[in-house]
Amino acid sequence: MKMESLLALIAGLGLFLYGMKLMSDGLEKAAGARLRSILEMCTKNQFVGMIVGILFTAVVQSSSATTVLVVSFVNAGLLNLMQATGVILGANIGTTVTAQLIAFNLSAVAPVFLMLGVCMVMFVKKPMIKRIGEVVLGFGMLFFGMSIMSGSMDSLRSSEQVMNIITSMDNPFLAVLVGFVITAIIQSSSATVGIVLVMASQGLIPLNICFYIILGCNMGSCVSALLASIGSKKTAKRAAWIHLLVNIIGSFVIFVILLFFENQIEEFIIAISGGKSQEIVNGVNQAIAREVANTHLIFKVFEVVICFPITKLIVKAATFIVPGEDKKVDSMQLEYITDHGSFQTTTAVPSAINEIVRMAQITFHNLGTALSGLLTRDENQISEVYVTENSINYLSREITNYLVSANQHSLPIDDRKVLASLFHVVNDIERIGDHAENVADFAKQAIDGNLYFSPEAVEEINKMSTAVQKLLSYSIEMFENKNREYLEEILKFENSIDDMERRFQKNHVVRLTKNSCSAETGMIFSDLLSNLERVADHGTNIAFSILDEDPEDV
């Protein structure tokens, strides 16, 4: 084999793999947030989840990307294991679309896609068009790389050493191992099947050996999800194992069937693929290319048919493999944000939002504890406020660092638009935590000075704090679920709280003139009202953050 041919093969393979990645990444950046929303909404029913999994994977051209996203969703509590199983089954079928596209062999028009993609990426400023340009460019690279590989593989057949290596793969177990290892390394079963398709169409690999390599690809594609589950919750690890179990069970059943009916299956696939045609287009045997693509599709569909009725047993098996429950995460640890080194662009913003909601819940509870400690003069509650404030500061710092890290990655366009607002939300929650600490300071001051509020003042504090806490609960609900259902309620509460502060401050002055309370107690009361009013302002900011997404293109 000449060095020029080897270099051409390597170059073609590089373009093929990079084109596939560019296409997948471009689709995720352009529509990742919208696709993710569909995934969240349409997985209540397992069958619907499977359909969504098929469509989602067909669009992003990667079952690995889908299963990694599913693992992240399970880790965030957005999907349970049964729902995740449906999506995973669908992803297995959706991943076959890439091979079907490659089988069409569009190498002749690849230069057109390449030039069009380059123009869209280089000369158009709008981010969405740039992302679509990346998809088009990746599409062109994929087929251009395939064309280069096809041309370079002609010389492989004249190399005795290479042919000896390839013909040694007549052992089914070895072929399965080769498929598994290659897919585990490049982390894309679609890419491996594409390479096998090119080699088979050049007559380097017989169709029956392609069967076994594809089975190995099916299991090798699970490595990405297993890696993504490292450091995640046990439910996320179980989701990754479900993906592996589905492919192991399906591949094992197909392997056994092939041992007995390999010839019949080969004849069937040849028949449905157009027969033994010798049509050569751009150096590729079209019939064989379709045979490999159809094999991939049939095997995947058969796997789903086998596994769909026994999903409950598969979930139980995954629970058996990963037993027990997660240890409760304390407030000085992140729960939804994993290690920055395993950053997933598609799930970065949802993970951050979940962590922000958790921080908000801790902060709002701390405010309630501070107010209770103030009115009941409970020193244990007051001490608890200061301890929790340290946790809030820790969460604020870590979430902000994560958002900074996310900002340095190529996020889906819709996610990038909301990123700036998340920084503000974290700051608003942290400021609410500071106000809770101020309330604890007021409580200490009242206890140390033996100061008591009048019954009227206590009633007004209770009334205003109840309104503030109701506003906060609506605001975080609005922020978390991105709905405007409570928008009018929040505005009413905000106006009501502003009005309360004005009225209660006046009432306070009246009580001072009547000597109903001391000047020292009055100062605490006045400062408390001001703090509660500012808490309401921060809560309103949190709610309105979903309306203040940066509309400018970034």
N, C-alpha and C positions, 0 to 999 in steps of 0.2 A: 504494500500500500504506500503510495507516494505521500511525502510530507505535505504537499499542497492539498491533497485530498483530505488528509487528517485535519489540517488547519481549517479547511472549508467546512468540514463536519462539525468541528468545535464551534466555529463562528455561527453556523446555522442553528445549532442547538442553543447557543447563547441568545441569539435573536428570538428564537422560538419561545424559550422560557421567559425572557424579559418581556416580550410582547404579551404573553399570557398574564404576567403579573401586572403590567402597565394597564391592560384592559380591565382586569379585575379591580385594581386599586382606583382607576379612574371612575368606574361605575360606583364603587363605594363612596368616593368623594362627592360625586355628582348627585347621587340619590340615596346614599346610605341612611340618612336620618329619616327620610320618608319610608324607605323599605323597612327600617327598624320599627317605625310606628305601626305599619301594617302587621308586622310580626307580633307586636304587643297586643294588637286588637283582635287578631283573627286566630288565636290559638286556644280559645276556650273549649272547642270541640277537637278531639284528637284527629278526626278525619280532615276537618278544615285545616288544622295545623299541618297535616301532611301536604295538602294542596298548596298552602302558603310556602312550605319548605321547598316544594318543587319549583314554584315560580320564583321565589327569592334566589335560590341557587342557580336557576337558569339565567337570571339577570346578572348576578355578580360573578358567574362563571367559576365558582369555587365552592365545593362542599366543605372544604376545610374552613373557609371564611364563615360559612353559615354555622357550622358546628361550634366553632370558637365563640361566635356571637351567642349561640344558644347556651353554652357553658357560662358565659358572662351574665346572661339574663337569669339563669338559674341561681347563680351566685348572688345576684342582686335581689332575688325573691320575686322577679317579674313573671317567671314561669315555674310551674311545678314539674315533677319528673314525667308525669304522664303526658302533659302538653309538650314537653321537650322531646319526648320519644316520637310524637307525631311529626314534628318538624325535622328531626334527624332522619326519619324514614323518607320523608319527602326530599331532603337534601341528597339522599342516595340516588334518587331518580333524576333530579335536576342537574346533577353534575355530568350526566351523559350528553347534554346539549353541546358541550365543547367538541366532543369527538364527532358528533353529527355535523357540526359546522366544518371541521377540518376535512371530513370525508367529501365535502363538496369541492374541495381543492380550488380555492380562489386565488391561487398563486399568480395567475396572469394579471389580475387587477390589483395585486398587492401594492405595486408602486403608486397607484392612484390613491389608495388609502393612506399610504405613507406620506405623500405630498400634502394631501388634504389635512391629515392630522398635524403635520408640522406647521402648516399655515395657521390652523386654529390655535395651536399652543403658543406660537411665536408672535403672531400679529393681532390677536384679539385680546382685549383687556378684560372683558367680562369673565369672572371666574367660572361660571357654569359652562360657558362655551369652551373655556380652556380644559375643563375636566372632560367634557364630551370629546374634545380634541385628543386627549390622552387615550380615550377608549378607541377612537378611530385609528390613532397612531399604533396602539398596541395590536389592534386587529391586523393592520398592514404588516407590522413586524412579525407577527405570528406566522402569516402565510409566506412572507418573504423568507423567513428562517426555514420554513418547511421546504420551500423551493431549493434553497441552498443545500439543505441536508439531502434532499432527493438526488440532486446532482452529484454530490460527493459520495453518496452510497453506491453509485455505479461501480466505483473502483473496489468497493469492499468485496464484491463477488469474485474479483480476480485475485484477491489475497487469500492464499491457502491458510495462513495462520488465523486470520479473522474468521474464515468460514469454519475452521476446526473448532474454534471457541463457541461459535453460534450453534453449530450442529450438536455440540455436547449438551445443549440445553433440551435434549429430548426427554429428559427425566422430568415428570410433572412436578415433583416436590422441589426440584432445583428451580424450575420456572416460577413456581409460586414464591420461593425465597427471593429470586431476583426481582420480581415485581414488588414485593414488600419492601426490600432494602432501598431500591431506587426511589419509590414513592415516599418512604420515610425520610430520605435525605432531601429531596426537593420539595417535599410537603405539598404535593399536588397530584392527585390521581389522574386528573384531566391531562396534565402535562405528560405523565408517564404513558397513558393510553395514546396520546398524540404521537409520541416517539415510536411506540410499538406499531401504531398505524402506518407511519412512514416506512419503517423497516419492513413490515409485512408487505406493503404495496410494492416494495422493491424486490420482493422474493427472498429476503434474507431470513425471515421467520415464517414457518408454516402456520396456518390458521389454528390448528389444534394446540400448538404451543402458546399461541396468543391467549387461548382460553385460560390457561393456568397463570400466565403473567398477569392477566386482568384480575384474577382472584386475589393474587398477591397485592395488586394495587389497591383493591377494595379494603384490605386490612391495613395496608401501609398508610392510607389516608387518615386513619384514626390517630396517628401520632401527634398531629397538630392540636387536636382537642385535649389529648392526654397532657401535653406540655402546658397548654393554656390553663388546665385545671390545677396545676401545681400551686400551692399556696392559697387555693380557693377553699370555699366551704365544702363540707362533705357532700352536700346535694349536688354541687357543681362537679365534683369528682365522679359522683354516680352517673351524671349525665354523660360525661366523657366515656365512662365504662359501658354505658348503654350503647353508645355509638360503636364501640369496639365489639361488644357482644353481638349486635345486629349483624355486623359484617363477618364475624367469625362463624356464627350460626349459618348465615346464608352461604358463605363461601364453602363451608364444610359440606353442606347438603349438595351444592352444585358439584363440588369435587367428587363426591361419591357417585353421583349420577353420571358424571363424565367418565369415570372408570369403567362403567358398564355400557354407556350409550354414546360414547364420544363420536363415533362415525355417523350415527343417525343425527346427532345434534349438529355436526358440521354440515351434513347434507341439507338439513333444514335451514340453517343460516345462509348457506350459499343460495338456496332456492329463493328465499324471501329477499335476498340482496341483488337479485337480477341474474343469477346464474354465473357460470364461469366465463365471464366476458374478459377479453384481453385489451379492452379500450385503455389506451395510455394517454393521459393528459398531463403535460409538464413533467414527464418522467414518472408519474404515479399511476398505478393500476387502479382505476376507479372502482371496479367491482370488489377488489380485495379491501380497499379503504372502507367501503360501505359495510363489508362483512365484519371488519373489526369494530366499527362504530356500532353496528347493530348487535354484535355480541355483548358489548359493554352495556347497551340499553337493556337487552333481554335479561342478562344476569342481574342487573340492578332491580328491575321490576320483579323478577322472580324472588329475590331476597326480601323485598317488601311484602310480597304476597305471603311468603312463609312466616315472616316475623310479625306482621300486623295483628293477627289473631292472638298472639301470645305475648303482647306487649307487657301485660301485667306480670307475667312470669319473668320477663327480662328485667323489669324494674326491680322485682324481688331479688333476682340474682345480683344485680348491681348493688342493692342494699346489703346483701350478704357479703359481697366482696369489700364494700366500704361500710363497715358497721358503725353503730354508735351515733351520738349527736355531737355537734360542735360545742366547744367550750364557749361560754358566754363571754363576749368581747367587752372589756371594761371601757370606760370613757376616755382612757388615755391610750386607746388603740383605734386605728382605722378599721372599719368593718367591711366597707364595700370597695374601697380603693386598694388594689393590690400593688405589688412592688412595681416601681416605675420602670424597671428593666423589662417587664412583660407587657408593655404598653399596647393597648388595642385601640386604634383610632375610632373604630365604629362604636365602641362602648365607653369611650372616655367620658363623654358628657353625661350619659345616664348614670355612670358610676359616681361621678362628682355630685350630681343632683341628689342621688340617694344618700351620700355622705353628708351633704349640706342639710337635707331634711332631718337626718339623725342629729346633727349638731343643733338644729333649730329646736327639736323636741327636748333635748337636754337643756338648752338655754331657757326655753319657755317654762319648763318645769322648775328650773332654778329660780326664775323670777317669782313663780308661785310660792316656792319654799321661803324666799326672802320676805314676801309680803305676809305670809303666815307667821314667820318668826317675829316680824315687827309687831303684829297685833296680839300674838299670844306670849310674846317676850320669851320665846323658847331659844335658849342659847345653843342647844344642839343643832337646831335648824340653821341658825345664823352661822355656826362653824361649818356646816355642810355647804353653805353657799360659797364660802371662800375656797373650799376644796374643789367644788365643781367648776368654779371660775378658772382654775388652773387647767382643767380638762378642756374647757371651752377655748381657752387661748391656744392650747396644743392643737386642737382640731382646726382652729382657724389658720394657724401657721402651716399645718400639713396640707390642708385642702388648697390653700393659696399656692403652695409650692407645686402641688399637682397640676393646678390650673396653668401655672407658668410653664410647666413641662408640656402640657397639652397644647399650649399656644405655639410651641416650637415644632409641632408635628402637622402634617397635612390632614386636617380633619374634614369630614363631610361639610359641605358649604353651609347647610342649615345649622349645624352644630357650631361652626365658627362664629356665626352671627350671634348666638346666645352666650358665647364664652365671656365676653366683656361684662354682661349683666350678672354672671355668676360671681365675678370678683366683688361687685357691689353688694350682692346678697350676703356673701360671707361677711363683708364688713358691717352690714346692717345687723346681722345676727350677733356678731362680736360686740357691737355697741350696746345691743339689748342686754348682753351678759354684763357689760360694765355698769349699766343702770341697775341690774339686779344686785351687783356688789354695792352700789351706792345705797340701795334700800337696806342691805345688811349693815352698812355703816350707820345709817339712821337708827336702826334697831339697837345697835351697841350704844350709840349716843343716848338713846332714850333710857336704856337699862342702867347705864353708868350714872346718868343724871337723875334717875328716879322720876322720869317724866312720863305723864299719861295723857292720852288723847281723850277729848270729851266724847260722850256717846254720839253726838252729832257728827263729829269728825270721823269717828270709826265707821259710821254708816256711809259717809261720803267716800271714804277710802275704799270700802267694800264695793260700793256701787261703781266707782271709776275703775277699780282693778278688775272687776268682773267684765266690764265692757272692753277693757284692753285685752284681757286674755281671750275673749271671744273673737276680737278682731285678729289676734295672732293666729288662732286656730283656723280661721277662714283664710288668712293670707298664706299660710304654709300649704293648705289644701289647694289653693289656687295655683301656687308656685309648683307644687309637686305634680299635679294632674293637668296643668296647662289649660285650664278651663276658666271661663269668665262668669261662672254661675254666681259667685259671691261678690262680684265687682260692686254692684250697687249697695249690698249690705256693708261692705268694707267702707265705702264712701260715707254711708249713713253713720256708722260707728265712729269714723274719724271726725266727722262734724260734731257728733254728739259728745265725744271726748273733749274736743276743743271747747265746746260750750260748757261742759262740766267743769273744766279747769277754771274758766272765767268766773262761773257762778260760785264755785266752792272757794275760790280765792277771796271773793267778796264776802261770802259767809264767814270766812276765817277772820277777816278784818272786823266784822261785826262782833264776833265772839271775843276778839282781843279788846275791843272798846268796852265790852261788858264784863271783862275779867273772867270770862268762862274758861280761858286757858292761858297758860303762861307764854311769855315771849319766846322762850327757848323751844317749847313744844310747837308753837306757831311757826317757827323757822323750819323745823323738821317737816311739818305738815305742808308748808308752802313748797319746799324743795321736793318733797315726795310727789306732789301733784305735777310739778314741772317734769320730773323724771318719767312719770307715767305717760304724760302727753308726748314726750319725745319717743318713748317706746312705741306708742301708737303710730308716730310718724315713720319710724323704722319698719314697723309691720306693714304699713301701707306701701312703702318702697318695695318690700319683698314681693307683695302681691302684684304691683305694677311692673315688676321686672320682666314679666312675660309679655308685656305690651311695649317694652322699651328696647326690643332687640335692635341692634344696629342695622339699619337698612342699607348702609353703604356696602358696596362690594369690597372684599378684602382679598 
